[in-house]
């Protein structure tokens, strides 16, 4: 097996990962190994694998991003794989779990971490315990975002309902639908959100060539919303960091509100958006060390 013999299991608001350090580039997993490890019945079980390695050992990375990582002299890069073995450019929750792992394992000095990803350098700042958010909270400077100015996509769910969706680029692709902006319609929107069947991937028209994550958002009050997400290559997850950012960006476009607390199935996070950048603040946990046989 081309993977470290000892790995850890962690999660960011329920978005769970297998994480390990590979400082010498020895443990680049195959698609089949990722699938096996992430299998919830025959493996450890996870939404994805976080391989923390050096910039020179990361495959399938844009050459300009690779050069930026080298120029920034980042020590660690998050090489993220979805549960199906596919490679993803970015994972917001995964960056927080990566930072906690690097801190607790003594692989990075305490304090802010400049973490490399296939979407560029992300700086994570530890916040400690934050009421309402968790015990090991980090703020991730997620960087620049890009979004369409209009709902140019349609999202069809398994039950047959169709919603309008906006495209947001967070380094990885998202299509977001906001079920309501009028808070008087919260209960109806929340019921729709709760009853969505996301066991089958929503169909997006027009779809993106690389696939897309799909988010559904219901607004409870100004600056407070709930979200569910279907991740490409994974299925419905309890949380999605880039999806939370994409949702807050879309909410800002439709309401003018810059700061959002968003509840997902795995907890609550804070997302702050301005004209060019977005930051994500949420918890991370390490729950087990596992020796592979």
URRARA-V219936 format. One line per field, one symbol per residue. ss: DSSP state (H for helix, E for strand, L for the rest). burial: 1 if it has 9 or more other C-alpha atoms within 8 Angstrom, else 0. Layout:
# URRARA-V219936
ss->???
burial->???
This chain:
# URRARA-V219936
ss->LLLLLEEEEEEELLEEEEEEEELLLLLLLLHHHHHHHHLLLLLLLLLEEEEEELHHHLLLLLHHHHHHHHHLLLLEEEEEEELLLLELLLLHHHHHHHHHHHHHLLLLLLLLEEEEELLEEEEEEEEEEELLLEEEEEEEEEEELEELLLLLEEEELLLLLEEEEEEEELLLEEEEEELLLLHHHHHHHHHHHHHLLLLLLLEEELLLLLLLEEEEEEEEELLEEEEEEEELLLEEELLLHHHHHHHHHHHHHHHLLLEEEEEELLEEEEEEELLLEEEEEEELEEEEEEELL
burial->01010111111111111111010010001010111111100011111111111110010000001101110001111111111111011111111111111110000000001111111111111110110011111111111010010011111111000001111111111111111110101100110010000100110100100001111111110011111111101111111111111111111100001111111111111111100011111111110000000
